[in-house]
Amino acid sequence: MTISQNPSFDTFQGLFNEAEFVYRHLGSNETKQADLLSAVGYKDMQSFINDTVPEPVRLHKELDLPVAMSEHAALAKLRTMADDITVNKSYIGQGYSPVRMPAVIQRNVLENPGWYTAYTPYQAEIAQGRLEALLNFQQVCIDLTGLELAGASLLDEATAAAEAMAMSKRVSKSKSTQYFVDERVYPQTLDVINTRAKYFGWDVVVGDFETAKSGDYFGALFQYVGVEGDVKDLTDVIAAVKENKTYVSVVSDIMSLVLLKSPADMGADVALGSTQRFGIPMGFGGPHAAYFAFSDKAKRSAPGRIIGVSKDAQGNTALRMALQTREQHIRREKANSNICTSQVLLANLAGMYAVYHGPSGVKRIATRIHAFATAFADAITAANDSSLSVVHDQFFDTVVVDCGSEKLATQIFKNADNVGYNLWRLSDTKLSVAFSETSDQQDFGVLTQLFVNKSHDLPETARISLDSAHLRTDDILTHPVFNSHHTEHEMLRYLKSLEDKDLAMNRSMISLGSCTMKLNATSEMLPITWPEFANVHPFAPRDQVTGYIAMIDSLQDQLKAITGFDDVSMQPNSGASGEYAGLLAIRRYHESLGETDRDVCLIPMSAHGTNPATAMMMGMKVVVVKTDENGNVDIEDLTAKCEEHSERLGALMITYPSTHGVFEEGIRHICDLTHKHGGQVYMDGANMNAQVGMMQPADVGADVLHMNLHKTFCIPHGGGGPGMGPIGMKAHLAPFMANHTLSPVHNAQKDCSAVSAAPYGSASILPISWMYITMMGRDGLLKATELALLNANYVAAQLKDHYPVLYTGKNGRVAHECIIDIRPLKEETGITESDIAKRLMDYGFHSPTMSFPVAGTLMIEPTESESVEELDRFISALKSIKAEAMKAKAGEDNWTLEDNPLVNAPHTAAKITNEEWTHPYSRETAAFPLPYIRANKFWPSVARVDDAYGDKNLMCSCPSIENYM
């Protein structure tokens, strides 16, 4: 099918124009593309591609995908799948609960591109809104856990528990290699812990409290509330194990902590869990932000990101990502973990849930949940039915009923399903009933009818059945932010005030190299809030989720067609998780052949920082391979290291196109060489948007590849998450993909443990990528790749006379991104890449990726969705900044290298309007350096943030309101 922007109007096919979305997604039409090609020196797209993508890697056939589908047709097709999903009322529990997301938060955060298209807040001056929202989230976690510090979210509860295990080993003074896990933990959490522990070489011991007290463990993890809903005071057992130098983590239900004594009060070193109950839909498993709280002394060993309070150049309070040197991109194989993204959008939603409801609101909800459970347990007990008994007398939300016989339990379970209720079956005779925020009088009547054959009304008195010793006595959520925004107007205005502080893609392009900030079309986003995709429990019976599985299977087929792999695992819920799952499959494959000692991982110097961190987590020895002066893998060095480590070679990790933004000519030879010495090739899919329709990683020799759906396939970055990192695998690796202990994954071997809490990771955002691929179709996807390559080369061509372009292929072409070298300018003028990044804010742009993969550079990736006009505005900004640097060097108009618009950037409105102005350049030059800026001026809300001050004076909780005044 030929896609044309101006189809014929004399046929019905032309009048319907099913491929119209393709040109909604692409930033340039055919005429503009011709102009771009001319500027780069080509007459047509084919000759440009021939010079850009090496012939040996090219895919000379069409993708095995349907042609493009219109937006309304794609939505209609997805609707047929959604209609095949049964949304029963869920009383399953097991770490997932139905919720009510406040409508003002859904409309103004979740569905608002000002929030979901923003990038990770590395540039703090234009991210103060998100940073404040994340600080609110951290404060919620600190208040409820009682610990001193909390991070800005992890991926899910199970992986957070695995991170706690690894942190325990870093912090504990015990020499033991054993880790204790409470037998009351959720099965999916234990599943992920077992996966991680194996390749760290640790033994996981599962048992009761007495086992923990008497053993020698470097760390211990306890569940609070337990898998059966039981509440136990952990104070004594925590004290006992800590006497043995054991570092203690507690997994806690966030909503239960509104009522229950905090983990810190019981002596815990770490508290973690999911914040899903704070207004985040179950979504068939995710995405959900995990919280992770810890003591101050452990702050440099904690995984993930921390938001801290600092000050800006004008002495005002400013927020930033704290302790950034802990990032795995910098520390590489010495990193605390391989975490690259968190769940920022979800953390913001959870934090705003607490802001909206306030302390009284969340206490009302938590108390109502518990009172429902208590009333239900009372109804069971009052029935005097000898066959029924309530198993635990201390619980928060979950009542376990022993039905006395398998027959009765089966009958009740089936009857519940027949009337639209899902219960959880703990054993042959035990049924679990987990109450939630959405439980109501009707539910209570139905549930009592199911168990005692009589529909009960709720009692007039809401009884608290928890012993007073279990209840917290301290105040929570006392900060003004949780006590100020409870009307619709105030909440709406608060959300808008934060949004206005952030620069997102709804204002201008974000040209981050390696991060692929693509358009996230509205039609792609709409289905994630459909009840069928949002409100399903991940462990719902499979016959209720036929449509969900059909959508996931369809997306897997699309990804297989695009990559050429034989199978796809959808479980990894981030790119870093995908890396881990890919290396895990490789290690399991080698083990199946009896080659357990294949533990060397070759990683080029140009690789993503997460690669060596992931290899270390898999118990592999990282051997670095050199790159040549063009940024390609040094084949001579690779050959030598393959031969040196031939007996132990397990894997090569390679990014393609390279992290230097170049299609390497020798990729097939690199893969063949690795295979020759017994290794497997893991391809990092961070740059896959330069491959789609152009080449297939499986075809050039990769054995496994992770795909960042939040990059190539249009899931939005959400300010730093959610992401999804499915892996494609060749047939020999497919049996070793991650499985799930409660919900088996098709094709995975039974004994292959999980990498994420839910069987399909963050399933509720998968419709975004399905919609994108479906609406673009076979030909549209290829056009997107072609234009991404063309836009990057246009930017490189326009800037090369102002900034050296660091790496190119043999024909002088870059791939989908280009690296401009700031080091010569710095040597000449003292102006740094950071100065340029901050000055770009005055021009209304987010900086490109700074100092990665090469220090002193900027890596630019414009994507296919940006128009020529937007590219030209960005190019003119960088040219203007270069001219400003040279003017400062020359001393024109009394400008100096110590006082010029670059070193003082960014300029806030408060700075520009201040009565005092002592700079040699004008206020107009500071704020409006180019004419286009006046039409759409974005004002950074703070001046340049003092990173060093923030690290030396680490504060990660909400400052008093006066600090913002």
Secondary structure as GFF3:
##gff-version 3
##sequence-region A 1 965
A	DSSP	alpha_helix	12	16	.	.	.	ID=ss1
A	DSSP	alpha_helix	20	25	.	.	.	ID=ss2
A	DSSP	alpha_helix	30	40	.	.	.	ID=ss3
A	DSSP	alpha_helix	45	52	.	.	.	ID=ss4
A	DSSP	three_ten_helix	55	57	.	.	.	ID=ss5
A	DSSP	alpha_helix	71	82	.	.	.	ID=ss6
A	DSSP	beta_strand	89	90	.	.	.	ID=ss7
A	DSSP	alpha_helix	103	105	.	.	.	ID=ss8
A	DSSP	pi_helix	106	110	.	.	.	ID=ss9
A	DSSP	alpha_helix	113	116	.	.	.	ID=ss10
A	DSSP	three_ten_helix	124	126	.	.	.	ID=ss11
A	DSSP	alpha_helix	128	145	.	.	.	ID=ss12
A	DSSP	beta_strand	149	150	.	.	.	ID=ss13
A	DSSP	alpha_helix	157	171	.	.	.	ID=ss14
A	DSSP	beta_strand	178	182	.	.	.	ID=ss15
A	DSSP	alpha_helix	187	200	.	.	.	ID=ss16
A	DSSP	beta_strand	203	207	.	.	.	ID=ss17
A	DSSP	alpha_helix	209	214	.	.	.	ID=ss18
A	DSSP	beta_strand	219	224	.	.	.	ID=ss19
A	DSSP	alpha_helix	235	242	.	.	.	ID=ss20
A	DSSP	beta_strand	247	252	.	.	.	ID=ss21
A	DSSP	three_ten_helix	256	258	.	.	.	ID=ss22
A	DSSP	three_ten_helix	264	266	.	.	.	ID=ss23
A	DSSP	beta_strand	270	274	.	.	.	ID=ss24
A	DSSP	three_ten_helix	283	285	.	.	.	ID=ss25
A	DSSP	beta_strand	290	294	.	.	.	ID=ss26
A	DSSP	three_ten_helix	296	298	.	.	.	ID=ss27
A	DSSP	beta_strand	306	311	.	.	.	ID=ss28
A	DSSP	beta_strand	317	322	.	.	.	ID=ss29
A	DSSP	three_ten_helix	324	326	.	.	.	ID=ss30
A	DSSP	alpha_helix	328	331	.	.	.	ID=ss31
A	DSSP	three_ten_helix	332	334	.	.	.	ID=ss32
A	DSSP	alpha_helix	344	382	.	.	.	ID=ss33
A	DSSP	beta_strand	389	390	.	.	.	ID=ss34
A	DSSP	beta_strand	398	402	.	.	.	ID=ss35
A	DSSP	alpha_helix	406	418	.	.	.	ID=ss36
A	DSSP	beta_strand	421	422	.	.	.	ID=ss37
A	DSSP	beta_strand	424	425	.	.	.	ID=ss38
A	DSSP	beta_strand	430	434	.	.	.	ID=ss39
A	DSSP	alpha_helix	441	452	.	.	.	ID=ss40
A	DSSP	three_ten_helix	468	470	.	.	.	ID=ss41
A	DSSP	three_ten_helix	480	483	.	.	.	ID=ss42
A	DSSP	alpha_helix	488	499	.	.	.	ID=ss43
A	DSSP	alpha_helix	522	525	.	.	.	ID=ss44
A	DSSP	three_ten_helix	526	529	.	.	.	ID=ss45
A	DSSP	alpha_helix	531	534	.	.	.	ID=ss46
A	DSSP	three_ten_helix	542	544	.	.	.	ID=ss47
A	DSSP	alpha_helix	546	563	.	.	.	ID=ss48
A	DSSP	beta_strand	567	569	.	.	.	ID=ss49
A	DSSP	alpha_helix	575	592	.	.	.	ID=ss50
A	DSSP	beta_strand	600	604	.	.	.	ID=ss51
A	DSSP	alpha_helix	610	617	.	.	.	ID=ss52
A	DSSP	beta_strand	621	625	.	.	.	ID=ss53
A	DSSP	alpha_helix	635	644	.	.	.	ID=ss54
A	DSSP	beta_strand	649	655	.	.	.	ID=ss55
A	DSSP	alpha_helix	667	676	.	.	.	ID=ss56
A	DSSP	beta_strand	680	685	.	.	.	ID=ss57
A	DSSP	three_ten_helix	688	690	.	.	.	ID=ss58
A	DSSP	alpha_helix	697	700	.	.	.	ID=ss59
A	DSSP	beta_strand	704	707	.	.	.	ID=ss60
A	DSSP	beta_strand	727	729	.	.	.	ID=ss61
A	DSSP	three_ten_helix	734	736	.	.	.	ID=ss62
A	DSSP	three_ten_helix	763	765	.	.	.	ID=ss63
A	DSSP	alpha_helix	766	799	.	.	.	ID=ss64
A	DSSP	beta_strand	818	821	.	.	.	ID=ss65
A	DSSP	alpha_helix	823	829	.	.	.	ID=ss66
A	DSSP	alpha_helix	833	842	.	.	.	ID=ss67
A	DSSP	beta_strand	849	850	.	.	.	ID=ss68
A	DSSP	beta_strand	857	860	.	.	.	ID=ss69
A	DSSP	alpha_helix	868	890	.	.	.	ID=ss70
A	DSSP	three_ten_helix	892	894	.	.	.	ID=ss71
A	DSSP	alpha_helix	909	913	.	.	.	ID=ss72
A	DSSP	alpha_helix	923	927	.	.	.	ID=ss73
A	DSSP	three_ten_helix	931	936	.	.	.	ID=ss74
A	DSSP	alpha_helix	947	952	.	.	.	ID=ss75
A	DSSP	three_ten_helix	961	964	.	.	.	ID=ss76
###
